[in-house]
Amino acid sequence: MTATGGPKPKAVQVADALREDIKRMKPGDKLPSQRELMDRFGYASQTIQNGLSALRTEGLIVSAGNLGNFVSDGSAPNSDVRDDIKEIRSQIQALAERLEALESRSAPGGA
């Protein structure tokens, strides 16, 4: 539950569910593909990416590029400026999408 008592953001829901999955997995196990996660949760690609990004930031998973995401062995996450920039871009994209959706709902006549 969030501080305001409202529903959790979708990316947080994804991260929470995957945290539970990871508890039953071993280091090196592969997580489902992004497409599989989109089908499972019914959320957009960016939302899934944001959830996975949170888990990478926590050091729970590591990304192997096109090979996918894998359960981390628990070693310290590799702090790379490029990863930080990708995370910031991802967050900005998610916020821009939310702002666009809010603006389209509040505009008179939908325009």
C-alpha positions, -999 to +999 in steps of 0.1 A: +000+000+000+013+035-008+015+063+017-017+078+004-035+045+007-041+043-030-030+015-053+006+009-060+021+021-093+021-006-119+059-008-121+060-013-083+035-041-086+057-058-113+088-054-091+070-068-060+057-098-079+091-106-094+107-102-060+085-130-048+095-151-078+132-144-072+129-158-037+122-192-052+149-190-078+187-196-077+215-172-087+219-173-125+183-184-132+168-165-161+137-144-156+109-145-181+114-123-212+100-088-214+073-101-238+063-128-214+061-103-185+040-080-207+016-109-213+016-119-176+009-085-162-009-069-191+012-038-188+031-018-214+068-025-222+080+007-204+061-003-172+078-037-173+112-021-179+107+002-150+099-027-127+130-046-139+151-015-135+141-012-098+152-048-093+185-041-110+190-011-088+184-032-058+210-057-071+185-086-072+189-091-110+215-084-136+209-077-173+228-095-200+216-074-228+197-093-255+202-125-234+177-113-208+177-107-171+191-132-145+189-136-108+220-119-092+244-139-071+242-112-044+274-094-052+274-056-052+256-041-082+279-027-108+274+011-106+279+024-141+271+060-152+255+046-184+231+024-163+222+054-142+215+075-173+193+047-187+174+045-154+168+083-154+156+082-190+133+054-181+118+073-152+114+104-173+096+085-200+073+069-175+065+104-160+060+118-195+035+091-203+016+096-171+015+134-177+002+129-212-025+106-200-036+131-173-036+160-197-057+141-222-083+133-195-085+169-182-087+186-216-121+199-225-136+178-253-105+155-252-085+181-273 
